[in-house]
């Protein structure tokens, strides 16, 4: 199945996303109250919600946008770390987003544009999700993984509360298991 990815600039016109960027990212801690500094003007999204073997965290709000970080187990032995955004307004809304993941208690930065502050404009009453390839990691045996996200209204001076997906544990044999399945 092919999926077209689009990003929205402040003009509201779609622009094709850059695909195939490196998925390696250095570990970097982030503070909850860190300042939002010069967010990227665009971050691509996919239409609709997360499907497949996934779990999402508590739903939070940033103005009219409801959001939740999600972890998805892929068939190729990787995990995708995502943020799902739903615009509850009858008008387009722009938010600032940042996505990371935690691997065995160490925060890992997702590659840009999702790993650094970026703007996403959501059409009225639509749900969008960060691209599946935007932030991935191999499922390493005997390690645990969680998506970590921040979403704030456009123009916010500081990042608000961060939220996590439920924890995904990888057993010694490589079997992925959600924290509630033990």
trRosetta pair geometry for C-beta under 8 A, 3 or more apart (Angstrom, degrees):
i j d omega theta_ij theta_ji phi_ij phi_ji
3 46 5.8 -2 171 -128 136 120
3 131 7.9 160 107 -132 132 92
5 16 7.2 82 82 -161 76 59
5 17 3.9 -47 113 25 117 134
5 19 6.8 133 33 -70 138 105
5 44 4.4 45 166 171 109 139
5 45 7.5 159 -154 64 83 21
5 46 6.4 -53 -107 -78 81 77
5 131 5.6 -2 -112 -87 136 128
6 14 4.1 -32 -164 -153 128 115
6 15 6.9 123 -161 55 73 37
6 16 6.8 -54 -108 -101 61 36
6 17 6.6 -137 -94 -27 12 96
6 44 6.2 154 84 -139 19 92
6 45 7.5 -34 71 53 66 66
7 14 7.1 123 61 -155 38 62
7 15 5.2 -37 66 65 89 90
7 16 7.9 16 19 115 88 10
7 17 5.4 112 -25 -82 103 86
7 42 3.9 80 153 174 132 113
7 43 6.1 173 -128 84 114 14
7 44 4.2 -76 -63 -79 90 66
7 45 7.4 111 -102 3 58 69
7 120 8.0 -95 -146 -119 79 70
8 12 6.1 -3 -168 -137 111 33
8 13 7.3 148 -142 66 69 26
8 14 6.3 -44 -89 -96 69 54
8 15 7.5 151 -98 16 22 85
8 42 6.6 179 67 -128 32 95
8 120 7.4 80 46 -163 100 48
8 121 4.0 -92 95 54 133 112
9 12 7.4 -66 74 -3 64 22
9 13 6.3 -10 44 55 101 76
9 15 6.0 55 -26 -10 104 129
9 41 5.8 19 -135 146 80 114
9 42 5.4 -44 -83 -73 64 118
10 41 6.4 -74 -20 -162 96 105
10 94 7.5 8 -111 -92 73 157
10 119 7.5 11 -68 115 84 154
10 121 7.5 144 -105 -50 38 138
12 92 6.8 128 -119 62 109 174
12 121 6.7 -109 -106 126 63 159
15 42 6.5 -29 57 -149 126 164
17 44 3.4 -3 -90 -65 137 154
17 131 7.1 167 134 -45 166 147
18 21 6.1 65 120 -47 106 109
19 133 7.0 53 -151 80 88 148
21 111 5.7 -175 123 134 119 143
21 112 7.5 -96 161 72 160 70
22 111 6.1 170 89 -107 69 154
23 111 5.8 -120 -128 -4 34 133
23 133 7.2 -104 -83 177 122 75
23 135 7.2 148 -151 -130 94 29
23 136 5.2 -21 -167 51 146 89
23 137 7.8 -163 147 -73 116 49
24 111 7.1 67 62 -65 36 117
25 108 5.8 110 87 166 105 88
25 109 4.3 -131 160 87 123 76
25 110 5.7 -164 -21 -143 168 10
25 111 5.0 -144 -69 -59 110 65
25 115 5.7 -165 -131 -108 150 163
25 135 7.8 -20 -2 -131 144 87
26 108 7.8 -165 119 -151 22 69
26 109 6.0 10 69 36 60 117
27 106 5.4 -27 -139 159 137 113
27 107 6.5 119 -160 85 81 57
27 108 5.4 -56 -101 -102 69 61
27 109 7.0 156 -131 -1 17 83
28 107 6.8 -70 76 105 43 104
28 108 7.9 70 24 -150 64 26
28 109 4.6 17 34 -40 110 123
29 107 5.4 110 -106 48 53 129
30 34 5.8 -76 -175 -8 84 151
30 98 7.5 -171 -164 133 168 143
30 100 6.7 -179 10 -24 133 155
30 107 6.5 -126 14 143 85 159
30 150 7.9 -111 127 -22 143 140
30 159 7.9 14 157 41 117 166
30 162 7.8 120 97 -74 114 150
31 34 4.3 128 65 -49 89 92
31 159 8.0 144 97 53 65 124
32 159 6.6 -138 178 96 40 107
32 161 6.8 -2 -161 -123 114 41
32 162 5.8 -119 -115 -3 83 103
33 158 5.4 -14 -167 -175 64 134
33 159 6.9 -175 -137 60 15 81
34 158 6.9 152 85 -154 30 81
34 159 5.3 19 61 17 78 120
35 157 6.7 -50 -138 164 83 64
35 158 5.7 -62 -106 -103 47 69
35 159 7.7 161 -151 -8 3 81
36 39 6.3 -17 177 -48 100 106
36 96 5.6 66 -153 124 140 160
36 117 5.5 133 -153 -126 79 151
36 152 6.4 -119 -62 59 147 143
36 156 5.5 81 10 86 150 84
36 157 6.7 172 34 167 99 14
36 158 6.4 -179 -9 -116 87 14
36 159 6.0 130 -61 -55 90 70
37 117 6.8 148 55 25 52 149
38 117 7.3 125 85 77 45 127
39 96 4.8 -127 -77 -133 162 112
39 116 7.8 168 -136 131 60 81
39 117 3.8 -97 -105 135 84 103
39 118 5.4 162 -178 -102 99 14
39 119 5.1 113 119 -41 127 81
40 43 6.4 98 86 -56 121 87
40 112 7.0 130 -57 -164 152 107
40 113 4.6 -112 73 -150 167 118
40 116 6.5 95 -25 93 112 102
40 117 6.7 163 5 101 74 60
40 118 4.0 -19 53 -112 107 82
40 119 6.6 -144 86 14 59 74
41 118 7.9 -36 47 -153 16 74
41 119 5.9 -26 -157 39 29 122
42 113 6.9 14 94 141 59 179
42 118 7.0 -33 95 -170 22 107
42 119 6.6 -29 -76 69 26 87
43 97 6.3 -109 53 61 161 119
43 113 4.6 -147 -103 103 86 124
43 114 6.1 107 -151 -79 127 66
43 118 3.7 91 -49 135 123 139
43 119 6.7 167 4 69 95 36
43 120 5.0 -56 62 -73 105 91
43 130 7.3 -36 153 -118 116 93
44 113 7.8 114 8 44 73 122
44 130 7.9 93 89 -148 65 58
44 131 5.8 21 100 -33 108 119
44 134 7.7 -169 68 -82 95 125
45 85 7.2 -70 -128 41 145 120
45 120 6.0 81 -45 -151 125 124
45 122 7.7 4 33 -98 170 78
45 128 3.7 32 155 169 142 123
45 129 6.3 135 -167 63 88 29
45 130 6.3 -63 -116 -93 70 35
45 131 7.2 -153 -132 -43 23 71
46 128 6.7 147 69 -163 37 73
46 129 5.1 -31 62 66 93 86
46 130 7.5 19 13 116 89 13
46 131 5.6 112 -31 -97 107 59
46 132 7.3 10 -10 -19 153 80
47 126 7.1 -60 -139 -178 85 121
47 127 7.7 90 -173 85 54 65
47 128 6.2 -46 -107 -108 38 73
48 51 7.7 -4 135 -27 122 108
48 127 6.0 35 -144 90 21 102
48 128 7.6 44 27 -109 28 35
48 129 6.7 -39 88 2 55 112
49 84 5.6 36 -136 -143 76 135
49 127 5.2 -12 -60 135 82 143
49 129 6.2 110 -140 -50 28 124
50 54 4.9 -86 146 88 128 165
50 56 6.6 151 39 -60 143 117
50 70 4.8 -120 -40 125 167 168
50 72 6.0 -146 -165 -73 119 121
50 82 5.9 147 -89 84 123 153
50 84 5.7 -94 -20 -69 101 128
50 129 5.7 143 -62 -120 73 152
51 54 7.5 108 105 13 10 127
52 72 5.6 63 82 -158 118 109
52 73 7.3 -146 139 62 109 65
52 74 7.7 25 149 -98 155 50
53 72 6.8 114 80 -162 60 63
53 73 4.3 -40 99 52 117 106
53 176 7.6 107 137 94 137 132
54 70 5.2 30 173 174 123 114
54 71 6.3 176 -148 89 78 44
54 72 4.0 -27 -91 -99 112 72
54 73 7.0 -165 -77 11 55 68
54 82 7.8 -17 -147 35 141 128
55 70 6.8 -180 93 -148 31 77
55 71 6.2 -3 56 54 75 87
55 165 5.9 125 98 179 80 102
55 166 4.4 -37 122 40 137 118
55 168 7.5 165 36 -68 114 93
55 178 5.5 96 -21 -126 147 135
56 59 7.8 41 130 -68 120 74
56 68 4.4 61 169 134 119 127
56 69 6.7 164 -152 89 74 36
56 70 4.0 -37 -94 -92 85 92
56 71 8.0 173 -86 18 43 57
56 84 6.4 -36 -121 19 143 128
56 165 5.8 -73 -136 -122 31 93
56 166 7.8 39 66 2 13 89
57 68 5.2 -173 64 -165 72 88
57 69 5.0 25 14 56 123 82
57 70 7.3 -138 3 -74 72 48
57 147 7.3 -132 -19 75 114 96
57 149 7.8 -171 36 31 136 105
57 163 4.7 161 115 155 145 105
57 164 5.2 147 -95 91 142 37
57 165 4.6 -109 -40 -93 91 36
57 166 6.8 173 -86 -29 63 57
58 68 6.8 -161 91 -121 27 101
58 163 5.8 -126 59 -148 86 126
59 66 5.3 3 -178 -178 112 107
59 67 7.2 146 -155 72 65 27
59 68 4.9 -54 -97 -63 60 115
60 66 7.3 155 81 -157 36 58
60 67 5.6 -30 66 66 86 81
60 68 6.8 143 15 -82 75 60
60 151 7.0 151 90 52 117 108
60 160 7.9 169 167 106 138 127
60 161 6.6 -155 -132 81 146 110
60 163 5.3 -157 -22 -39 131 144
61 64 7.9 -29 -167 -133 105 3
61 65 6.8 145 -157 81 63 49
61 66 5.4 -35 -97 -99 76 61
61 67 7.4 138 -105 17 26 77
62 65 4.9 -18 65 67 87 103
62 67 6.3 10 4 5 107 125
62 95 5.2 88 102 -133 138 129
62 151 4.5 -123 -21 124 146 93
62 152 5.3 -161 -140 -130 128 19
62 153 5.3 -175 165 -49 91 62
62 160 7.0 -178 -103 26 95 143
63 93 6.6 -168 102 -165 127 138
63 95 7.3 -162 39 -92 114 102
63 153 4.3 84 -26 -88 125 114
64 87 6.2 36 121 -159 103 67
64 88 5.0 -140 -179 58 80 84
64 89 3.8 28 165 -42 156 108
64 93 5.2 -159 68 -77 115 161
65 85 5.6 -15 -172 -166 116 96
65 86 6.7 149 -158 73 62 44
65 87 5.6 -29 -100 -97 80 59
65 88 7.2 -175 -92 8 26 82
65 89 8.0 -43 -58 -2 63 104
65 93 5.6 -160 -52 105 104 138
65 95 5.1 -73 32 -49 163 142
65 122 6.3 124 -108 25 116 149
65 151 6.6 -109 108 152 126 133
65 153 7.8 159 24 -91 112 67
66 85 7.5 148 79 -159 49 44
66 86 4.5 -13 59 60 97 104
66 88 6.2 68 -13 -35 101 114
67 83 6.0 5 -171 178 111 102
67 84 6.6 164 -150 84 58 54
67 85 5.0 -9 -101 -104 95 67
67 86 7.3 -173 -73 20 48 69
67 95 7.6 -160 -50 127 140 167
67 97 7.9 -166 -138 -111 155 107
67 149 6.8 -123 146 122 119 138
67 151 4.3 52 44 27 168 159
67 163 7.7 157 108 39 91 139
68 83 7.3 169 85 -154 34 62
68 84 5.3 -9 59 54 84 100
68 149 7.7 111 159 51 21 142
68 163 6.7 -82 -136 114 53 145
68 165 7.8 91 160 -92 87 77
69 81 7.2 -6 -174 -176 103 85
69 82 7.0 152 -160 86 56 49
69 83 5.3 -36 -101 -99 64 75
69 84 7.9 170 -100 15 15 74
69 99 7.2 151 -120 -130 108 90
69 146 7.9 66 118 162 129 80
69 147 3.9 -163 164 113 109 111
69 148 6.1 8 -148 -122 173 7
69 149 3.7 174 -73 1 111 115
69 163 5.5 173 8 98 106 91
69 164 6.2 -57 69 -145 135 20
69 165 4.8 -110 112 -44 90 86
70 81 7.6 163 85 -157 51 43
70 82 4.6 -20 64 68 96 101
70 83 7.2 160 16 -97 79 23
70 84 5.8 45 -12 -17 125 108
70 129 7.7 -33 37 -142 134 117
70 147 5.8 22 69 29 22 155
70 165 5.3 106 -131 -101 22 130
71 79 5.6 -9 -171 -177 98 120
71 80 7.4 154 -158 79 48 50
71 81 5.9 -17 -104 -104 72 66
71 82 7.5 172 -85 23 24 81
71 101 7.6 100 -100 -130 105 115
71 145 6.1 142 -141 118 147 104
71 146 6.3 -103 -47 -139 137 34
71 147 4.8 -170 -62 -19 78 99
71 165 4.3 169 -10 102 93 156
71 166 7.3 -115 31 64 116 64
71 168 5.2 -133 122 -20 147 128
72 79 6.6 147 74 -163 48 64
72 80 4.4 -12 59 57 107 99
72 81 8.0 -160 22 -70 77 24
72 82 6.2 35 -8 -3 113 124
72 132 7.0 -66 71 -131 148 94
73 79 5.9 -34 -101 -105 51 78
73 139 7.3 35 -136 -74 90 141
73 168 6.8 169 -68 -146 102 145
73 176 4.8 164 -119 98 140 164
74 77 7.2 -43 86 35 87 23
74 78 4.8 -3 50 67 125 79
74 79 6.7 -172 6 -96 88 22
74 80 6.0 83 -43 -20 113 98
74 132 7.5 110 -87 179 123 118
74 136 7.4 -8 0 -137 143 123
77 138 6.2 8 128 -151 94 80
77 139 5.4 -123 180 33 64 105
77 174 7.2 -31 -133 -172 107 120
78 136 4.8 26 162 179 131 116
78 137 6.4 161 -158 81 87 30
78 138 5.4 -60 -102 -100 78 43
78 139 6.3 -166 -113 -20 21 82
79 101 7.7 142 104 -152 119 156
79 136 6.5 164 81 -152 45 68
79 137 5.6 -12 54 58 93 81
79 139 5.7 103 -29 -74 95 89
79 145 5.3 127 57 121 168 162
79 168 6.3 160 -112 76 145 157
79 176 7.7 147 -77 -122 106 143
80 132 4.7 -48 -128 -161 161 69
80 133 7.4 -55 -118 -68 117 24
80 134 7.8 76 -160 46 99 71
80 135 6.8 103 -163 79 62 65
80 136 5.2 -33 -97 -95 62 87
81 99 6.3 155 123 168 104 113
81 100 7.5 -46 136 123 152 22
81 101 4.1 -125 -76 -73 161 119
81 110 6.5 -135 78 -83 123 125
81 135 4.4 -61 61 110 97 117
81 136 7.2 -178 9 -87 77 34
81 137 7.4 33 -19 2 112 101
81 145 7.7 -125 -75 169 108 111
81 147 3.9 159 -154 -105 90 94
81 148 7.8 -10 -172 21 133 55
81 165 7.6 -149 -138 4 80 137
82 99 7.5 -34 -151 -142 16 146
82 129 5.5 6 -179 -176 128 102
82 130 4.9 -174 -147 55 71 98
82 132 7.2 -27 -78 -102 120 49
82 134 7.6 99 -104 53 68 114
82 135 7.4 178 -69 54 44 106
82 147 6.3 -51 40 -119 45 159
83 97 6.1 -178 81 -162 158 126
83 99 5.3 -133 -23 -89 116 117
83 114 7.8 175 13 -154 113 116
83 129 7.2 173 85 -150 42 59
83 130 5.1 62 40 -14 76 119
83 147 7.3 -176 -67 161 66 132
83 149 4.4 124 -96 -120 118 151
83 151 6.7 153 -180 -56 141 118
84 127 6.5 3 -179 -174 96 104
84 128 7.6 170 -155 89 54 39
84 129 4.8 -21 -104 -101 72 89
84 130 8.0 -103 -67 7 41 75
85 95 6.8 -164 -143 44 138 141
85 97 7.4 -76 -67 -86 136 139
85 120 6.5 138 24 107 171 143
85 122 5.7 -133 126 -81 120 140
85 127 6.9 162 87 -154 47 56
85 128 5.2 -15 63 63 99 84
85 129 7.3 174 20 -84 72 37
85 151 6.9 164 -102 -125 106 154
86 122 7.7 140 -170 -176 13 154
86 126 7.5 -147 -142 108 58 33
86 127 4.4 -18 -99 -100 85 85
86 128 7.9 168 -82 20 41 59
87 92 7.2 -33 -156 -139 164 38
87 93 5.0 166 -131 31 113 112
87 122 3.9 173 -45 116 124 125
87 123 6.7 -173 42 83 148 37
87 124 6.1 -119 116 -135 130 24
87 125 6.1 -83 94 -47 89 17
87 126 5.7 21 39 48 108 63
87 127 7.8 -158 18 -76 66 39
88 125 7.0 40 -144 -103 25 62
89 92 7.9 -66 89 37 118 4
89 93 5.3 104 34 -42 137 123
89 124 6.1 -92 101 -130 72 77
89 125 7.3 -128 76 -51 36 64
90 124 5.2 22 -176 -157 30 129
90 125 6.6 13 -104 -34 47 107
91 124 5.4 -4 -83 -88 5 110
92 121 5.5 23 172 175 117 100
92 122 6.5 170 -154 82 68 46
92 123 5.6 -40 -100 -119 90 36
92 124 5.8 -74 -58 -44 49 72
93 121 7.2 174 88 -151 30 60
93 122 5.4 -12 61 55 80 98
93 124 8.0 101 -10 -92 83 54
93 154 7.9 -169 173 -7 68 112
94 119 5.6 2 -174 -172 110 106
94 120 6.9 165 -149 83 62 38
94 121 4.5 -29 -91 -95 85 77
94 122 7.6 170 -88 13 33 69
94 154 4.1 34 103 -52 99 142
95 119 7.3 160 83 -149 33 60
95 120 5.8 -17 61 60 81 88
95 122 7.1 13 7 -6 103 112
95 151 5.3 19 156 -173 136 96
95 152 6.6 158 -167 78 88 33
95 153 6.1 -70 -117 -115 76 30
95 154 6.0 -116 -103 -46 23 75
96 117 5.6 -1 -179 -166 111 98
96 118 7.0 156 -153 78 64 29
96 119 5.7 -38 -97 -92 66 63
96 120 7.9 149 -105 16 20 75
96 151 7.2 158 81 -153 49 49
96 152 5.2 -17 60 62 99 86
96 153 7.5 21 14 101 88 19
96 154 5.9 125 -32 -104 88 50
96 155 7.9 176 -24 2 123 30
96 156 6.3 -133 35 33 128 103
97 114 7.2 -39 118 -139 108 70
97 117 7.5 140 70 -150 35 51
97 118 5.7 -35 63 68 83 83
97 119 7.6 127 16 -117 83 15
97 120 5.3 14 1 0 130 119
97 130 7.7 -170 144 -73 147 117
97 149 7.1 -25 -162 -165 89 103
97 150 7.1 154 -155 86 43 63
97 151 5.1 -4 -104 -104 77 81
98 114 7.4 125 -151 171 37 53
98 115 7.1 35 -162 -175 79 23
98 116 6.7 -49 -122 172 99 14
98 117 5.3 -40 -69 -87 108 54
98 118 7.2 134 -82 17 58 76
98 149 7.0 157 84 -155 55 57
98 150 4.6 4 53 54 98 106
98 159 7.0 -47 28 -111 132 132
99 110 4.8 -4 99 19 90 151
99 114 4.3 -21 41 164 119 104
99 115 6.4 -70 71 -84 72 46
99 130 6.2 -12 -43 -54 162 172
99 134 7.3 57 72 122 149 121
99 135 5.6 -138 121 -18 123 160
99 147 7.0 -31 -161 -168 97 98
99 148 7.4 139 -163 81 50 56
99 149 5.2 -13 -107 -105 71 85
99 150 7.9 -149 -69 28 38 67
100 107 5.4 19 150 -171 140 99
100 108 6.2 162 -175 78 88 49
100 109 5.6 -49 -117 -111 101 39
100 110 5.6 -146 -103 -11 40 88
100 115 6.5 81 -87 -133 70 78
100 135 7.8 -148 -127 -155 19 149
100 147 7.9 140 84 -167 43 53
100 148 4.6 -24 73 69 89 107
100 149 7.6 178 29 -78 63 41
101 107 7.6 154 86 -151 31 56
101 108 5.2 -17 68 58 80 102
101 110 6.7 87 -7 -63 89 94
101 135 6.4 157 -24 155 115 120
101 137 6.4 -141 84 -8 152 133
101 145 6.2 -3 173 -165 119 91
101 146 6.5 168 -161 85 72 45
101 147 5.4 -44 -105 -109 86 45
101 148 6.1 164 -105 13 25 86
102 105 6.5 8 178 -112 110 15
102 106 6.8 148 -156 68 68 31
102 107 5.5 -38 -97 -93 75 56
102 108 7.1 164 -101 11 22 81
102 144 7.8 -10 114 109 94 87
102 145 6.8 154 82 -154 61 42
102 146 4.5 2 48 53 106 95
102 148 5.7 80 -27 -33 95 122
102 164 7.0 -16 9 -129 129 121
103 106 5.8 -31 68 62 72 87
103 108 5.5 28 6 -19 108 127
103 137 6.3 -126 -77 159 133 167
103 140 7.4 61 -166 32 122 124
103 143 5.9 7 -175 169 87 129
103 144 7.4 159 -155 81 42 48
103 145 5.6 -5 -103 -101 69 78
104 143 4.6 -74 -50 -146 110 91
104 144 5.8 115 -83 41 54 74
105 144 7.8 50 -32 65 68 110
107 148 6.6 -50 -126 36 101 157
108 137 7.0 79 84 -76 161 140
109 115 4.5 82 169 -169 83 125
109 116 7.9 31 -171 -59 117 69
110 114 4.8 -42 112 99 135 101
110 115 3.5 -164 77 -75 64 94
110 134 6.6 35 174 139 130 84
110 135 3.5 -38 -131 -108 123 123
111 114 7.2 50 79 49 52 87
111 115 5.3 141 59 -3 5 133
111 134 7.4 -148 66 180 88 58
111 135 6.9 -176 29 -94 72 71
112 115 5.5 -83 -66 47 46 93
112 116 5.2 -10 -102 17 95 108
112 118 7.7 135 -157 -60 77 125
113 116 6.6 -77 -160 54 51 87
113 118 4.4 89 155 -89 106 147
114 118 6.5 -68 -95 20 34 141
114 130 5.6 73 -111 -151 139 138
114 134 4.7 75 -6 163 146 124
114 135 5.6 -104 92 -40 139 116
115 135 6.9 138 -63 -95 92 117
119 154 6.3 48 -130 -113 108 105
120 128 7.1 -164 170 92 129 140
122 126 6.0 -162 177 70 90 95
122 128 5.6 -149 -119 12 96 125
123 126 4.4 38 73 12 94 138
123 128 7.9 111 24 -44 83 120
130 134 5.0 -91 159 46 105 153
130 135 7.1 12 128 13 139 107
131 134 4.3 116 66 -34 88 103
132 136 7.6 38 154 -68 65 114
133 136 6.5 -44 -145 -20 43 124
135 147 7.9 106 102 -124 132 97
137 140 7.8 -53 148 -12 104 97
137 145 6.7 -175 70 -121 130 136
139 143 7.9 -175 -173 65 51 105
139 145 7.4 -90 -117 -11 72 144
139 168 7.9 -79 -124 132 106 124
139 170 4.8 161 175 -101 94 142
139 174 6.7 96 110 -160 112 77
139 176 5.8 -68 -150 -76 149 111
140 143 4.4 32 84 18 100 137
140 170 6.2 136 79 71 41 152
141 170 5.4 -124 -113 129 34 108
141 171 6.7 -30 -145 105 86 36
141 172 5.2 65 180 -140 122 31
141 173 7.2 143 -122 33 125 13
141 174 5.4 -62 -78 -76 102 58
142 170 6.8 -54 2 90 21 86
142 171 7.5 22 -69 -174 53 23
142 172 5.7 36 -58 -87 96 66
143 169 8.0 -177 99 -149 32 53
143 170 5.5 7 56 43 68 113
144 167 5.1 -3 -176 -173 118 112
144 168 6.7 154 -160 78 62 48
144 169 5.1 -25 -102 -100 88 65
144 170 7.3 -167 -83 12 37 74
145 167 7.1 139 68 -158 39 62
145 168 4.6 -22 62 61 93 102
145 170 7.4 46 -5 -21 106 106
146 164 4.7 9 162 -171 133 109
146 165 5.2 -178 -160 60 74 79
146 166 7.2 -140 -118 108 97 19
146 167 5.3 -47 -68 -98 105 62
146 168 7.1 165 -74 14 51 78
147 164 6.8 152 79 -156 53 54
147 165 4.1 56 39 -5 93 120
148 162 5.8 16 -178 170 94 122
148 163 7.5 169 -150 85 53 38
148 164 5.3 -19 -98 -99 72 77
148 165 7.9 -106 -59 7 41 77
149 162 6.7 164 82 -157 34 77
149 163 5.8 -20 62 61 85 84
150 159 4.6 -13 -173 -160 145 119
150 160 6.9 155 -158 55 90 65
150 161 7.9 -178 -123 96 79 32
150 162 5.0 -48 -76 -102 88 81
150 163 7.9 149 -84 17 43 71
151 160 7.7 -34 76 47 46 112
152 156 3.7 -76 148 26 129 158
152 158 7.7 179 -108 95 164 41
152 159 5.9 -140 -33 -129 133 46
152 160 5.2 145 -92 -3 99 100
153 156 5.3 116 63 -50 71 104
156 159 7.4 102 112 -88 130 29
156 160 7.2 -63 -178 -33 157 93
159 162 7.1 22 149 -62 122 88
164 167 8.0 11 148 -62 124 71
165 168 7.8 3 111 -22 117 97
166 178 5.8 36 119 -164 129 104
166 179 5.4 -138 175 28 100 112
166 180 6.7 -39 -165 -12 147 103
167 178 7.4 128 85 -162 53 56
167 179 4.2 71 62 -51 94 124
168 176 5.8 -10 -179 -167 108 103
168 177 7.4 143 -163 72 61 35
168 178 6.0 -40 -106 -101 64 58
168 179 7.6 -90 -71 -29 24 78
169 176 7.4 147 80 -157 45 51
169 177 5.0 -29 68 70 94 89
169 178 7.5 133 19 -130 81 7
169 179 6.5 108 -19 -80 105 61
169 182 7.8 37 32 -68 148 108
170 174 6.5 -18 -177 -146 102 35
170 175 7.2 157 -156 77 56 38
170 176 5.5 -27 -100 -98 75 65
170 177 7.6 156 -94 21 26 75
171 174 6.9 -37 73 33 75 18
171 175 4.5 2 37 56 119 91
171 176 7.9 -142 8 -70 80 18
171 177 6.3 52 -33 1 102 120
177 181 5.1 -131 -172 77 89 125
177 182 6.9 94 147 -72 129 69
178 181 4.8 92 60 -6 79 111
179 182 6.9 -31 -174 -13 40 109
